[in-house]
Amino acid sequence: MLVSRNITAISDLRAAANKPLRANNYLSVLTLVDYDLDGMLKIGQVQFAANPEHMEEGAVVTSVQIVSVGDRLTHALAGKWETENKILNDPASRPHDELLTRLKASPVSDGGASLTLDEMRGIASSLAGYTAQADTTVGGDDQMAEVTHGRAAIVAQRQFPAPQKTLVRFSMLLDSHIAVDKTPGAKPDPVQALFKTSAVHVEPGLSDLYVKDASTNALRPLGNQYYDWSKFDDCVISHNGGPLYFDDNNEITDSYLYLYPGVDMKDPKFKSLIQNHEWLQVIY
């Protein structure tokens, strides 16, 4: 669920920037190794993908595979797995690799049970190296973890530098619903509309990115806020300066647009904002 939400967020951000990726760019495989509720050590793999006809729906699970780990050698591949798969099916194709020669002999004699952890580390590193030789898009330092005696530990991991601070501080809200109570049957009133409650208060210096947001009977500011695939019903949408991003894919129903004095009405962004949505009234 967490990975799917992150992939969906990436998809939404790319779409908002008018730089959508093809559906196969969102294909991702998550591999998990741990003890299941039955006490068995298992390898689980979940594949995520996006529907090219409905990219706005984000990622969905397309396949799930769970394999129990027994005494015999068990493996699962992901990513650029073609080279590794060929070598595992035919270790003799690398006759000068001592570890792969050992791998070839072990399954025949004992199903791989006699392979030591050091040997398995070496085999994994060799397979990664051969893959990097065949495909320049992969490679780099080994990243390796082990599950042994009921505990997981990272045994090979490069030190990553501290990430740079972002130039813009923002929070992303996905599928949020914001509604302010209103009198049943009340009709839109341009005078009363300007006194609607601001349902969200943003910390100074922080921006919010709303994706698939839904607002009802609320005051929603545009300055330093970003809206994509969102719906507004009986709202007042206002702007009093700051960066503006309000995509044409947002849906407007029975709502007002209030632009404070000083807003540059010659700015193409505001012309698009006014012309590409149906407002009850535009006030400026």
C-alpha atoms as an extended CHARMM CRD file, in Angstrom:
* protein
*
       284  EXT
         1         1  MET       CA              0.0000000000        0.0000000000        0.0000000000  PROA      1               0.0000000000
         2         2  LEU       CA              2.7870000000        2.4300000000        0.9310000000  PROA      2               0.0000000000
         3         3  VAL       CA              4.7910000000        1.7590000000       -2.2340000000  PROA      3               0.0000000000
         4         4  SER       CA              1.6780000000        2.0470000000       -4.3780000000  PROA      4               0.0000000000
         5         5  ARG       CA              0.8390000000        5.4390000000       -2.8300000000  PROA      5               0.0000000000
         6         6  ASN       CA              4.3780000000        6.6760000000       -3.4960000000  PROA      6               0.0000000000
         7         7  ILE       CA              4.2640000000        5.5380000000       -7.1260000000  PROA      7               0.0000000000
         8         8  THR       CA              0.8730000000        7.2380000000       -7.4500000000  PROA      8               0.0000000000
         9         9  ALA       CA              2.3500000000       10.4400000000       -6.0260000000  PROA      9               0.0000000000
        10        10  ILE       CA              5.1950000000       10.3380000000       -8.5700000000  PROA      10              0.0000000000
        11        11  SER       CA              2.6540000000        9.8310000000      -11.3460000000  PROA      11              0.0000000000
        12        12  ASP       CA              0.5820000000       12.7900000000      -10.1480000000  PROA      12              0.0000000000
        13        13  LEU       CA              3.6210000000       15.0570000000       -9.8490000000  PROA      13              0.0000000000
        14        14  ARG       CA              4.8100000000       14.1810000000      -13.3470000000  PROA      14              0.0000000000
        15        15  ALA       CA              1.3330000000       14.7680000000      -14.7800000000  PROA      15              0.0000000000
        16        16  ALA       CA              1.0750000000       18.1050000000      -12.9740000000  PROA      16              0.0000000000
        17        17  ALA       CA              4.3530000000       19.1820000000      -14.5860000000  PROA      17              0.0000000000
        18        18  ASN       CA              3.1020000000       18.1010000000      -18.0340000000  PROA      18              0.0000000000
        19        19  LYS       CA              5.8580000000       15.4880000000      -18.1580000000  PROA      19              0.0000000000
        20        20  PRO       CA              3.9120000000       12.2190000000      -17.9630000000  PROA      20              0.0000000000
        21        21  LEU       CA              5.8270000000        8.9870000000      -18.2820000000  PROA      21              0.0000000000
        22        22  ARG       CA              4.7690000000        5.9240000000      -20.2270000000  PROA      22              0.0000000000
        23        23  ALA       CA              2.9760000000        3.2310000000      -18.2740000000  PROA      23              0.0000000000
        24        24  ASN       CA              5.9610000000        0.8670000000      -18.3340000000  PROA      24              0.0000000000
        25        25  ASN       CA              8.0280000000        3.5160000000      -16.5330000000  PROA      25              0.0000000000
        26        26  TYR       CA              5.8820000000        2.8240000000      -13.4840000000  PROA      26              0.0000000000
        27        27  LEU       CA              6.4900000000       -0.9460000000      -13.4850000000  PROA      27              0.0000000000
        28        28  SER       CA              8.0780000000       -1.8050000000      -10.1690000000  PROA      28              0.0000000000
        29        29  VAL       CA              8.7470000000       -4.9900000000       -8.1980000000  PROA      29              0.0000000000
        30        30  LEU       CA              8.9150000000       -5.0040000000       -4.4070000000  PROA      30              0.0000000000
        31        31  THR       CA             10.7680000000       -7.9840000000       -2.8930000000  PROA      31              0.0000000000
        32        32  LEU       CA             10.2700000000       -8.9010000000        0.7630000000  PROA      32              0.0000000000
        33        33  VAL       CA             12.0990000000      -11.6010000000        2.7420000000  PROA      33              0.0000000000
        34        34  ASP       CA             10.9530000000      -12.4330000000        6.2610000000  PROA      34              0.0000000000
        35        35  TYR       CA              9.3040000000      -14.9820000000        8.5020000000  PROA      35              0.0000000000
        36        36  ASP       CA              5.5800000000      -15.3770000000        7.8770000000  PROA      36              0.0000000000
        37        37  LEU       CA              2.9080000000      -15.8950000000       10.5440000000  PROA      37              0.0000000000
        38        38  ASP       CA              3.3600000000      -19.6600000000       10.1970000000  PROA      38              0.0000000000
        39        39  GLY       CA              7.0260000000      -19.3240000000       11.1840000000  PROA      39              0.0000000000
        40        40  MET       CA              8.3070000000      -20.1590000000        7.6840000000  PROA      40              0.0000000000
        41        41  LEU       CA             10.9470000000      -18.0380000000        5.9900000000  PROA      41              0.0000000000
        42        42  LYS       CA              9.4770000000      -16.8000000000        2.7050000000  PROA      42              0.0000000000
        43        43  ILE       CA             10.2950000000      -14.6270000000       -0.2900000000  PROA      43              0.0000000000
        44        44  GLY       CA              7.4430000000      -12.4500000000       -1.4660000000  PROA      44              0.0000000000
        45        45  GLN       CA              7.3430000000      -10.3650000000       -4.6270000000  PROA      45              0.0000000000
        46        46  VAL       CA              4.6800000000       -7.8330000000       -5.5620000000  PROA      46              0.0000000000
        47        47  GLN       CA              4.5760000000       -6.2070000000       -9.0120000000  PROA      47              0.0000000000
        48        48  PHE       CA              3.0590000000       -2.7490000000       -9.4490000000  PROA      48              0.0000000000
        49        49  ALA       CA              2.0620000000       -1.2600000000      -12.7810000000  PROA      49              0.0000000000
        50        50  ALA       CA             -0.0040000000        1.5820000000      -14.2030000000  PROA      50              0.0000000000
        51        51  ASN       CA             -2.8450000000        1.3730000000      -16.7160000000  PROA      51              0.0000000000
        52        52  PRO       CA             -1.7860000000        3.4440000000      -19.7760000000  PROA      52              0.0000000000
        53        53  GLU       CA             -5.4150000000        4.4250000000      -20.3770000000  PROA      53              0.0000000000
        54        54  HSD       CA             -5.9750000000        5.5850000000      -16.7960000000  PROA      54              0.0000000000
        55        55  MET       CA             -2.6670000000        6.9630000000      -15.5810000000  PROA      55              0.0000000000
        56        56  GLU       CA             -4.4610000000        9.1880000000      -13.0890000000  PROA      56              0.0000000000
        57        57  GLU       CA             -5.4220000000        6.0730000000      -11.1170000000  PROA      57              0.0000000000
        58        58  GLY       CA             -1.7790000000        5.5210000000      -10.2330000000  PROA      58              0.0000000000
        59        59  ALA       CA             -0.2290000000        2.1360000000       -9.5770000000  PROA      59              0.0000000000
        60        60  VAL       CA             -2.1060000000       -1.1040000000       -9.0010000000  PROA      60              0.0000000000
        61        61  VAL       CA             -0.8990000000       -4.5530000000       -7.9590000000  PROA      61              0.0000000000
        62        62  THR       CA             -0.6730000000       -6.7960000000      -11.0210000000  PROA      62              0.0000000000
        63        63  SER       CA              0.8790000000       -9.9260000000       -9.5130000000  PROA      63              0.0000000000
        64        64  VAL       CA              1.8710000000      -11.4410000000       -6.1690000000  PROA      64              0.0000000000
        65        65  GLN       CA              4.2050000000      -14.3980000000       -5.6800000000  PROA      65              0.0000000000
        66        66  ILE       CA              5.2380000000      -16.0040000000       -2.3760000000  PROA      66              0.0000000000
        67        67  VAL       CA              7.8380000000      -18.7830000000       -2.1870000000  PROA      67              0.0000000000
        68        68  SER       CA              8.7570000000      -20.7010000000        0.9720000000  PROA      68              0.0000000000
        69        69  VAL       CA             12.4620000000      -21.1020000000        1.6970000000  PROA      69              0.0000000000
        70        70  GLY       CA             13.4740000000      -24.6500000000        2.6350000000  PROA      70              0.0000000000
        71        71  ASP       CA             16.7330000000      -26.5600000000        2.7630000000  PROA      71              0.0000000000
        72        72  ARG       CA             17.2870000000      -26.3500000000       -0.9790000000  PROA      72              0.0000000000
        73        73  LEU       CA             18.6350000000      -23.2420000000       -2.6820000000  PROA      73              0.0000000000
        74        74  THR       CA             15.7860000000      -20.8250000000       -3.4670000000  PROA      74              0.0000000000
        75        75  HSD       CA             16.0900000000      -17.6010000000       -5.4300000000  PROA      75              0.0000000000
        76        76  ALA       CA             13.9200000000      -14.7510000000       -6.7190000000  PROA      76              0.0000000000
        77        77  LEU       CA             15.0180000000      -12.1610000000       -9.2800000000  PROA      77              0.0000000000
        78        78  ALA       CA             13.7830000000       -8.6550000000      -10.0360000000  PROA      78              0.0000000000
        79        79  GLY       CA             14.8010000000       -5.6330000000      -12.0640000000  PROA      79              0.0000000000
        80        80  LYS       CA             17.0970000000       -6.4450000000      -14.9850000000  PROA      80              0.0000000000
        81        81  TRP       CA             16.9340000000      -10.1560000000      -14.2710000000  PROA      81              0.0000000000
        82        82  GLU       CA             17.5030000000      -11.6820000000      -17.7250000000  PROA      82              0.0000000000
        83        83  THR       CA             21.3090000000      -12.0600000000      -17.4680000000  PROA      83              0.0000000000
        84        84  GLU       CA             21.1660000000      -13.4840000000      -13.9460000000  PROA      84              0.0000000000
        85        85  ASN       CA             18.4460000000      -15.9250000000      -14.9310000000  PROA      85              0.0000000000
        86        86  LYS       CA             20.5230000000      -17.3060000000      -17.8150000000  PROA      86              0.0000000000
        87        87  ILE       CA             23.5540000000      -17.7600000000      -15.5510000000  PROA      87              0.0000000000
        88        88  LEU       CA             21.5590000000      -19.4610000000      -12.7710000000  PROA      88              0.0000000000
        89        89  ASN       CA             20.0720000000      -21.8520000000      -15.3310000000  PROA      89              0.0000000000
        90        90  ASP       CA             23.5210000000      -22.5340000000      -16.7780000000  PROA      90              0.0000000000
        91        91  PRO       CA             26.3470000000      -21.7340000000      -14.2990000000  PROA      91              0.0000000000
        92        92  ALA       CA             28.7450000000      -23.5380000000      -16.6480000000  PROA      92              0.0000000000
        93        93  SER       CA             28.4670000000      -20.5880000000      -19.0340000000  PROA      93              0.0000000000
        94        94  ARG       CA             31.0200000000      -18.8600000000      -16.7560000000  PROA      94              0.0000000000
        95        95  PRO       CA             33.6450000000      -21.6280000000      -16.4940000000  PROA      95              0.0000000000
        96        96  HSD       CA             36.3390000000      -19.3510000000      -15.0150000000  PROA      96              0.0000000000
        97        97  ASP       CA             34.1530000000      -18.2530000000      -12.0940000000  PROA      97              0.0000000000
        98        98  GLU       CA             34.9710000000      -20.5360000000       -9.1450000000  PROA      98              0.0000000000
        99        99  LEU       CA             31.8700000000      -19.5820000000       -7.1740000000  PROA      99              0.0000000000
       100       100  LEU       CA             29.5740000000      -20.3210000000      -10.0930000000  PROA      100             0.0000000000
       101       101  THR       CA             31.3480000000      -23.6420000000      -10.5840000000  PROA      101             0.0000000000
       102       102  ARG       CA             30.5750000000      -24.3500000000       -6.9360000000  PROA      102             0.0000000000
       103       103  LEU       CA             26.9740000000      -23.2830000000       -7.5640000000  PROA      103             0.0000000000
       104       104  LYS       CA             26.7440000000      -25.7330000000      -10.4530000000  PROA      104             0.0000000000
       105       105  ALA       CA             27.9570000000      -28.6430000000       -8.3280000000  PROA      105             0.0000000000
       106       106  SER       CA             25.9880000000      -27.9020000000       -5.1260000000  PROA      106             0.0000000000
       107       107  PRO       CA             22.4040000000      -28.2370000000       -6.4200000000  PROA      107             0.0000000000
       108       108  VAL       CA             23.3290000000      -31.5650000000       -8.0080000000  PROA      108             0.0000000000
       109       109  SER       CA             24.7800000000      -32.9650000000       -4.7910000000  PROA      109             0.0000000000
       110       110  ASP       CA             22.6080000000      -31.4880000000       -2.0350000000  PROA      110             0.0000000000
       111       111  GLY       CA             20.2150000000      -28.9460000000       -3.5380000000  PROA      111             0.0000000000
       112       112  GLY       CA             22.4560000000      -26.0360000000       -2.5530000000  PROA      112             0.0000000000
       113       113  ALA       CA             22.2530000000      -26.7170000000        1.1900000000  PROA      113             0.0000000000
       114       114  SER       CA             26.0470000000      -26.9080000000        1.5170000000  PROA      114             0.0000000000
       115       115  LEU       CA             26.6260000000      -23.3900000000        0.2100000000  PROA      115             0.0000000000
       116       116  THR       CA             27.9500000000      -21.1410000000        2.9820000000  PROA      116             0.0000000000
       117       117  LEU       CA             26.8100000000      -17.5720000000        3.6030000000  PROA      117             0.0000000000
       118       118  ASP       CA             30.1680000000      -16.2840000000        2.3190000000  PROA      118             0.0000000000
       119       119  GLU       CA             29.7200000000      -18.2720000000       -0.8850000000  PROA      119             0.0000000000
       120       120  MET       CA             26.1700000000      -17.0280000000       -1.3350000000  PROA      120             0.0000000000
       121       121  ARG       CA             27.3480000000      -13.4450000000       -0.8290000000  PROA      121             0.0000000000
       122       122  GLY       CA             30.0060000000      -13.9690000000       -3.4960000000  PROA      122             0.0000000000
       123       123  ILE       CA             27.5260000000      -15.5200000000       -5.9300000000  PROA      123             0.0000000000
       124       124  ALA       CA             25.1090000000      -12.6210000000       -5.4710000000  PROA      124             0.0000000000
       125       125  SER       CA             27.9240000000      -10.1180000000       -6.0510000000  PROA      125             0.0000000000
       126       126  SER       CA             29.0830000000      -11.9880000000       -9.1740000000  PROA      126             0.0000000000
       127       127  LEU       CA             25.5680000000      -12.0580000000      -10.6180000000  PROA      127             0.0000000000
       128       128  ALA       CA             25.2110000000       -8.3140000000      -10.0280000000  PROA      128             0.0000000000
       129       129  GLY       CA             28.5660000000       -7.7270000000      -11.7330000000  PROA      129             0.0000000000
       130       130  TYR       CA             27.6350000000       -9.7790000000      -14.7990000000  PROA      130             0.0000000000
       131       131  THR       CA             24.3210000000       -7.8980000000      -15.0350000000  PROA      131             0.0000000000
       132       132  ALA       CA             26.1420000000       -4.5530000000      -14.9170000000  PROA      132             0.0000000000
       133       133  GLN       CA             28.4090000000       -5.7020000000      -17.7530000000  PROA      133             0.0000000000
       134       134  ALA       CA             25.3790000000       -6.6000000000      -19.8770000000  PROA      134             0.0000000000
       135       135  ASP       CA             23.3420000000       -3.4740000000      -19.0770000000  PROA      135             0.0000000000
       136       136  THR       CA             24.9340000000       -0.1110000000      -18.3260000000  PROA      136             0.0000000000
       137       137  THR       CA             21.7710000000        1.1740000000      -16.6240000000  PROA      137             0.0000000000
       138       138  VAL       CA             22.5030000000       -0.9650000000      -13.5490000000  PROA      138             0.0000000000
       139       139  GLY       CA             25.5340000000       -1.3670000000      -11.3190000000  PROA      139             0.0000000000
       140       140  GLY       CA             27.2610000000        0.4010000000       -8.4830000000  PROA      140             0.0000000000
       141       141  ASP       CA             28.2270000000       -0.7710000000       -5.0300000000  PROA      141             0.0000000000
       142       142  ASP       CA             26.6930000000       -3.9660000000       -3.6690000000  PROA      142             0.0000000000
       143       143  GLN       CA             23.7110000000       -3.6140000000       -1.3600000000  PROA      143             0.0000000000
       144       144  MET       CA             23.1480000000       -6.7990000000        0.5650000000  PROA      144             0.0000000000
       145       145  ALA       CA             21.0800000000       -7.9740000000        3.5330000000  PROA      145             0.0000000000
       146       146  GLU       CA             20.8420000000      -11.3200000000        5.3150000000  PROA      146             0.0000000000
       147       147  VAL       CA             18.1400000000      -12.9880000000        7.3450000000  PROA      147             0.0000000000
       148       148  THR       CA             19.7520000000      -15.5220000000        9.6670000000  PROA      148             0.0000000000
       149       149  HSD       CA             18.8300000000      -16.9600000000       13.0550000000  PROA      149             0.0000000000
       150       150  GLY       CA             15.5670000000      -15.0470000000       12.9350000000  PROA      150             0.0000000000
       151       151  ARG       CA             17.1420000000      -11.6180000000       12.4960000000  PROA      151             0.0000000000
       152       152  ALA       CA             17.7460000000       -9.3700000000        9.5010000000  PROA      152             0.0000000000
       153       153  ALA       CA             20.9450000000       -7.3760000000        9.0640000000  PROA      153             0.0000000000
       154       154  ILE       CA             22.4820000000       -5.2210000000        6.3370000000  PROA      154             0.0000000000
       155       155  VAL       CA             25.9300000000       -6.5940000000        5.5070000000  PROA      155             0.0000000000
       156       156  ALA       CA             26.8430000000       -4.4320000000        2.5040000000  PROA      156             0.0000000000
       157       157  GLN       CA             25.6480000000       -0.8730000000        2.0810000000  PROA      157             0.0000000000
       158       158  ARG       CA             27.4120000000        2.2150000000        0.7840000000  PROA      158             0.0000000000
       159       159  GLN       CA             27.2500000000        5.4160000000        2.7960000000  PROA      159             0.0000000000
       160       160  PHE       CA             24.8790000000        7.7900000000        1.0530000000  PROA      160             0.0000000000
       161       161  PRO       CA             25.4930000000       11.5390000000        1.4550000000  PROA      161             0.0000000000
       162       162  ALA       CA             22.9520000000       13.5740000000        3.3790000000  PROA      162             0.0000000000
       163       163  PRO       CA             20.2290000000       14.7840000000        0.9820000000  PROA      163             0.0000000000
       164       164  GLN       CA             20.2500000000       18.4230000000       -0.0140000000  PROA      164             0.0000000000
       165       165  LYS       CA             17.5570000000       20.6250000000        1.4240000000  PROA      165             0.0000000000
       166       166  THR       CA             14.7550000000       21.3090000000       -1.0180000000  PROA      166             0.0000000000
       167       167  LEU       CA             14.3130000000       24.8450000000       -2.2940000000  PROA      167             0.0000000000
       168       168  VAL       CA             10.5880000000       24.7000000000       -1.5910000000  PROA      168             0.0000000000
       169       169  ARG       CA              9.0600000000       23.2400000000        1.5620000000  PROA      169             0.0000000000
       170       170  PHE       CA              5.7870000000       21.5210000000        0.7710000000  PROA      170             0.0000000000
       171       171  SER       CA              3.4190000000       18.8700000000        2.0060000000  PROA      171             0.0000000000
       172       172  MET       CA              1.4610000000       16.6310000000       -0.3170000000  PROA      172             0.0000000000
       173       173  LEU       CA             -2.1460000000       15.7190000000        0.4210000000  PROA      173             0.0000000000
       174       174  LEU       CA             -3.7020000000       12.9600000000       -1.6640000000  PROA      174             0.0000000000
       175       175  ASP       CA             -7.4550000000       12.1990000000       -1.6830000000  PROA      175             0.0000000000
       176       176  SER       CA             -8.1460000000       14.6640000000        1.1350000000  PROA      176             0.0000000000
       177       177  HSD       CA            -11.7370000000       15.7750000000        1.8310000000  PROA      177             0.0000000000
       178       178  ILE       CA            -12.4330000000       19.1900000000        3.3490000000  PROA      178             0.0000000000
       179       179  ALA       CA            -15.9890000000       20.2840000000        4.1110000000  PROA      179             0.0000000000
       180       180  VAL       CA            -17.4970000000       23.0610000000        6.2230000000  PROA      180             0.0000000000
       181       181  ASP       CA            -21.0500000000       22.6870000000        7.5100000000  PROA      181             0.0000000000
       182       182  LYS       CA            -23.6470000000       24.8870000000        5.8370000000  PROA      182             0.0000000000
       183       183  THR       CA            -27.3390000000       25.5990000000        6.1820000000  PROA      183             0.0000000000
       184       184  PRO       CA            -29.3950000000       22.9470000000        4.3450000000  PROA      184             0.0000000000
       185       185  GLY       CA            -30.9110000000       24.3070000000        1.1640000000  PROA      185             0.0000000000
       186       186  ALA       CA            -28.9490000000       27.5640000000        1.2740000000  PROA      186             0.0000000000
       187       187  LYS       CA            -28.3180000000       29.0650000000       -2.1540000000  PROA      187             0.0000000000
       188       188  PRO       CA            -24.9930000000       30.5870000000       -3.2500000000  PROA      188             0.0000000000
       189       189  ASP       CA            -24.7940000000       34.2220000000       -2.1450000000  PROA      189             0.0000000000
       190       190  PRO       CA            -21.9760000000       36.4300000000       -3.5520000000  PROA      190             0.0000000000
       191       191  VAL       CA            -22.0310000000       38.6380000000       -0.4420000000  PROA      191             0.0000000000
       192       192  GLN       CA            -21.9540000000       35.8370000000        2.1270000000  PROA      192             0.0000000000
       193       193  ALA       CA            -19.5150000000       33.8030000000        0.0430000000  PROA      193             0.0000000000
       194       194  LEU       CA            -16.5890000000       36.0770000000        0.8760000000  PROA      194             0.0000000000
       195       195  PHE       CA            -17.0240000000       35.2620000000        4.5620000000  PROA      195             0.0000000000
       196       196  LYS       CA            -16.6140000000       31.5100000000        4.1630000000  PROA      196             0.0000000000
       197       197  THR       CA            -14.3820000000       29.7220000000        6.6300000000  PROA      197             0.0000000000
       198       198  SER       CA            -10.8080000000       29.0120000000        5.6630000000  PROA      198             0.0000000000
       199       199  ALA       CA            -10.7570000000       25.2640000000        6.2630000000  PROA      199             0.0000000000
       200       200  VAL       CA             -6.9800000000       24.9420000000        6.0580000000  PROA      200             0.0000000000
       201       201  HSD       CA             -4.2960000000       27.0530000000        7.7270000000  PROA      201             0.0000000000
       202       202  VAL       CA             -0.8170000000       26.6260000000        6.2700000000  PROA      202             0.0000000000
       203       203  GLU       CA              2.3870000000       27.2470000000        8.1970000000  PROA      203             0.0000000000
       204       204  PRO       CA              4.2710000000       30.3250000000        6.8650000000  PROA      204             0.0000000000
       205       205  GLY       CA              6.8760000000       29.3270000000        4.2960000000  PROA      205             0.0000000000
       206       206  LEU       CA              5.2130000000       25.9720000000        3.6210000000  PROA      206             0.0000000000
       207       207  SER       CA              3.2680000000       25.0730000000        0.4790000000  PROA      207             0.0000000000
       208       208  ASP       CA              0.6560000000       22.3520000000        0.0520000000  PROA      208             0.0000000000
       209       209  LEU       CA              0.2220000000       20.1980000000       -3.0370000000  PROA      209             0.0000000000
       210       210  TYR       CA             -3.3500000000       18.8900000000       -3.2320000000  PROA      210             0.0000000000
       211       211  VAL       CA             -3.9720000000       15.9530000000       -5.5610000000  PROA      211             0.0000000000
       212       212  LYS       CA             -7.5130000000       14.5670000000       -5.9550000000  PROA      212             0.0000000000
       213       213  ASP       CA             -8.6660000000       16.9110000000       -3.1820000000  PROA      213             0.0000000000
       214       214  ALA       CA            -12.3900000000       17.5630000000       -2.5670000000  PROA      214             0.0000000000
       215       215  SER       CA            -13.6200000000       20.7990000000       -0.9230000000  PROA      215             0.0000000000
       216       216  THR       CA            -17.1640000000       21.8520000000        0.0130000000  PROA      216             0.0000000000
       217       217  ASN       CA            -18.3280000000       25.2540000000        1.3360000000  PROA      217             0.0000000000
       218       218  ALA       CA            -14.8000000000       26.4180000000        2.1450000000  PROA      218             0.0000000000
       219       219  LEU       CA            -12.4250000000       29.2680000000        1.4080000000  PROA      219             0.0000000000
       220       220  ARG       CA             -9.4000000000       27.9140000000       -0.4630000000  PROA      220             0.0000000000
       221       221  PRO       CA             -6.4100000000       30.2130000000       -1.1850000000  PROA      221             0.0000000000
       222       222  LEU       CA             -4.3350000000       29.7910000000       -4.3310000000  PROA      222             0.0000000000
       223       223  GLY       CA             -1.1230000000       31.5730000000       -3.3520000000  PROA      223             0.0000000000
       224       224  ASN       CA              1.7200000000       29.0870000000       -2.7390000000  PROA      224             0.0000000000
       225       225  GLN       CA             -0.7800000000       26.2490000000       -3.0220000000  PROA      225             0.0000000000
       226       226  TYR       CA             -0.9740000000       23.7380000000       -5.8490000000  PROA      226             0.0000000000
       227       227  TYR       CA             -4.1210000000       21.9150000000       -6.9700000000  PROA      227             0.0000000000
       228       228  ASP       CA             -4.3580000000       19.0020000000       -9.4090000000  PROA      228             0.0000000000
       229       229  TRP       CA             -7.3120000000       16.6940000000      -10.2100000000  PROA      229             0.0000000000
       230       230  SER       CA             -9.2970000000       18.3610000000       -7.4060000000  PROA      230             0.0000000000
       231       231  LYS       CA            -12.9910000000       19.2320000000       -6.9680000000  PROA      231             0.0000000000
       232       232  PHE       CA            -14.5320000000       22.3810000000       -5.4780000000  PROA      232             0.0000000000
       233       233  ASP       CA            -18.2310000000       22.6790000000       -4.6320000000  PROA      233             0.0000000000
       234       234  ASP       CA            -19.7550000000       25.9170000000       -3.2540000000  PROA      234             0.0000000000
       235       235  CYS       CA            -16.3040000000       27.3490000000       -2.4760000000  PROA      235             0.0000000000
       236       236  VAL       CA            -14.5440000000       30.6800000000       -2.6900000000  PROA      236             0.0000000000
       237       237  ILE       CA            -11.1520000000       30.3440000000       -4.3600000000  PROA      237             0.0000000000
       238       238  SER       CA             -9.0070000000       33.3840000000       -3.7170000000  PROA      238             0.0000000000
       239       239  HSD       CA             -5.5950000000       34.6720000000       -4.6910000000  PROA      239             0.0000000000
       240       240  ASN       CA             -3.5530000000       37.3410000000       -2.9200000000  PROA      240             0.0000000000
       241       241  GLY       CA             -0.1030000000       36.8690000000       -4.4390000000  PROA      241             0.0000000000
       242       242  GLY       CA              2.4850000000       34.1380000000       -4.4900000000  PROA      242             0.0000000000
       243       243  PRO       CA              3.1490000000       31.3650000000       -7.0540000000  PROA      243             0.0000000000
       244       244  LEU       CA              0.0060000000       30.0940000000       -8.7700000000  PROA      244             0.0000000000
       245       245  TYR       CA             -0.6730000000       26.5920000000      -10.0260000000  PROA      245             0.0000000000
       246       246  PHE       CA             -4.2510000000       25.5450000000      -10.6940000000  PROA      246             0.0000000000
       247       247  ASP       CA             -4.5930000000       22.8870000000      -13.3900000000  PROA      247             0.0000000000
       248       248  ASP       CA             -7.4230000000       22.8790000000      -15.9300000000  PROA      248             0.0000000000
       249       249  ASN       CA             -8.2950000000       19.3360000000      -14.8120000000  PROA      249             0.0000000000
       250       250  ASN       CA             -9.7470000000       20.7120000000      -11.5440000000  PROA      250             0.0000000000
       251       251  GLU       CA            -13.5670000000       20.6460000000      -11.3730000000  PROA      251             0.0000000000
       252       252  ILE       CA            -15.5020000000       23.7580000000      -10.2630000000  PROA      252             0.0000000000
       253       253  THR       CA            -19.1740000000       23.7050000000       -9.1590000000  PROA      253             0.0000000000
       254       254  ASP       CA            -21.1690000000       26.7030000000       -7.8050000000  PROA      254             0.0000000000
       255       255  SER       CA            -18.0070000000       28.5040000000       -6.7360000000  PROA      255             0.0000000000
       256       256  TYR       CA            -16.5940000000       32.0350000000       -6.7880000000  PROA      256             0.0000000000
       257       257  LEU       CA            -13.1670000000       33.2780000000       -7.7870000000  PROA      257             0.0000000000
       258       258  TYR       CA            -11.9300000000       36.2600000000       -5.7680000000  PROA      258             0.0000000000
       259       259  LEU       CA             -8.7430000000       38.0050000000       -6.9240000000  PROA      259             0.0000000000
       260       260  TYR       CA             -7.3340000000       40.6000000000       -4.5520000000  PROA      260             0.0000000000
       261       261  PRO       CA             -6.2910000000       44.0740000000       -5.7930000000  PROA      261             0.0000000000
       262       262  GLY       CA             -2.8330000000       44.0400000000       -7.2940000000  PROA      262             0.0000000000
       263       263  VAL       CA             -3.2240000000       40.7460000000       -9.1490000000  PROA      263             0.0000000000
       264       264  ASP       CA             -1.8920000000       41.1520000000      -12.6960000000  PROA      264             0.0000000000
       265       265  MET       CA             -4.9250000000       40.3900000000      -14.8520000000  PROA      265             0.0000000000
       266       266  LYS       CA             -2.7160000000       40.3840000000      -17.9570000000  PROA      266             0.0000000000
       267       267  ASP       CA             -0.8740000000       37.3320000000      -16.6760000000  PROA      267             0.0000000000
       268       268  PRO       CA             -1.7940000000       34.3600000000      -18.9560000000  PROA      268             0.0000000000
       269       269  LYS       CA             -2.1520000000       32.1380000000      -15.8700000000  PROA      269             0.0000000000
       270       270  PHE       CA             -5.0460000000       34.2280000000      -14.5660000000  PROA      270             0.0000000000
       271       271  LYS       CA             -6.6560000000       34.4500000000      -18.0010000000  PROA      271             0.0000000000
       272       272  SER       CA             -6.5470000000       30.6610000000      -18.1720000000  PROA      272             0.0000000000
       273       273  LEU       CA             -7.8820000000       30.3800000000      -14.6260000000  PROA      273             0.0000000000
       274       274  ILE       CA            -10.8890000000       32.5680000000      -15.4920000000  PROA      274             0.0000000000
       275       275  GLN       CA            -11.6550000000       31.2720000000      -18.9670000000  PROA      275             0.0000000000
       276       276  ASN       CA            -11.1520000000       27.5290000000      -18.4710000000  PROA      276             0.0000000000
       277       277  HSD       CA            -13.5250000000       27.0920000000      -15.5230000000  PROA      277             0.0000000000
       278       278  GLU       CA            -17.2110000000       27.8850000000      -14.9870000000  PROA      278             0.0000000000
       279       279  TRP       CA            -17.4570000000       30.3400000000      -12.0580000000  PROA      279             0.0000000000
       280       280  LEU       CA            -20.6190000000       31.7120000000      -10.5030000000  PROA      280             0.0000000000
       281       281  GLN       CA            -18.7900000000       35.0230000000      -10.4560000000  PROA      281             0.0000000000
       282       282  VAL       CA            -15.2620000000       36.3760000000      -10.7880000000  PROA      282             0.0000000000
       283       283  ILE       CA            -14.5800000000       39.2120000000       -8.3520000000  PROA      283             0.0000000000
       284       284  TYR       CA            -11.5270000000       41.4840000000       -8.7140000000  PROA      284             0.0000000000
